[in-house]
Amino acid sequence: MPFNRRLFIQKLSKIGALGTLALPTWSTALAGINKTNDKIAFIAGPYLQNLMPNEVTIVWITNNNSLSWVEYGAGTYLSLKAYTARNGLIQANNRINKVTIKNLKPGSEYKYRINSKEILHFQASKVEYGQPLQSIIYSFKTPAVDEEAFKMVILNDIHDRPQTIPQLLYKHGYTGNNPDFDFVVLNGDCFDHVDSEEQVIDHLLKPCTEVFSKEVPFIFVQGNHEVRGSFARQLPDYFTYPTDKYYYSFTRGPVHFVILDSGEDKTDDNWEYNGLAAFDEYREVQQKWLEKEIESEVFKKAAFRVVLIHISPYHSGDWHGTLHCRQLFGPLFNKGKIDLMLSGHTHRYATHDADATHNYPIVIGGGPLEGKRTLIKLHATKKELNLKMIRDDGEEVGKYTIKKKFV
């Protein structure tokens, strides 16, 4: 699709990104957060997480504690209701709302809207509510179990530059009405370090929501910069994963994905971590998990096996984290005969063919400065993977076609 400058400007203007491309902050728009004299408001979301053939999780954040739920349906009417319950209690009196809708039909379109009702006072047997708040209606489509093809895009190393998300997506094919992708991967280092909820919302959730994630899900892969900062330990609260861990696997159509957390790039005793790092042990736990993963039936039977990891074990320098990933994961990737690895971290876009050390190609996306940023597009079918890496000026800087291996 040719680049439509007028449409691009219109889209950026819509999310407050015109000119300097600085997104408006919720903290300035909604001063006095968590004060009950403020009316209930949505300050982030909704955004889709963990979209599978039979379920999806919808996440949003309110300014005040609330009771929240989702109304949804497969037809014209939103006749169904979903909420989150734990140990017999409907979750309430919280601001980060996660509602998982289950028992969906694969390959089906659904409409939904989010609802929140502020909790003004919460005592043992007396709860006082404020006025309810309701969003407009959005939609999503569950993937088919036997999906024959899908498209995804990958961004990495944004480093607190939220304008990168709309710039790359709008400039390279996304119109906002009929997306040319089924999901987005944010492959690490969206932040320099994580210090507050405001930063998480303004620099990641808000640009994703305003551009695509109300109706198209994203996957957040943790990078080494995400583990830095006073708010890093709260970051997982804003995302949903199949196992509530940063490392896991899932199958989408012909591709089985393995997501790993490469951790920090320096030794655990480095002065920068102030005695608060234990990434060697964390990577060793992932190694044990990966040993079982590559022997699983779903892994072996997949037409393609793709790894998402922020720091590639190869071609990423000789820092401790890289070498430790190489030692622990490298032999297992070779043994499992993965088809492709997608990484970031180096800020230098590059493609690396299979060689004597790794028997699969590695694609490393660039960033974060203008002229070095990349958008990776992957189109998967049952017969082949087609990958293109496009620089932010539109130049194609990497390409692979990987055919299915018939054994």
Secondary structure, DSSP 8 states (H G I E B T S, - for coil): ----HHHHHHHHHHTT-STT-----HHHHT-STT-TTS---EEEEEEEES--SS-EEEEEEEEEEEEEEEEEESSSS--EEE--EETTEE-EEEEEEEEEE-S--TT-EEEEEEEEEEEEEE-SS-EEEEEEEE---EEEE---TT--EEEEEEE----S-TTHHHHHHHHTT--SSS-S-SEEEEES-SSSS---HHHHIIIIIHHHIIIIITTS-EEEE--GGGG-STTGGGGGGG---TTSSS-EEEEETTEEEEE-----SS-TT-GGGTT---HHHHHHHHHHHHHHHTTSHHHHH-SEEEEE-SS-SSSS-S-HHHHHHHHHHHHHHHHHT-SEEEE-SSSS-EEE---SS-SS-EEE---SSTTT-EEEEEEEESSEEEEEEEETTS-EEEEEEEE----
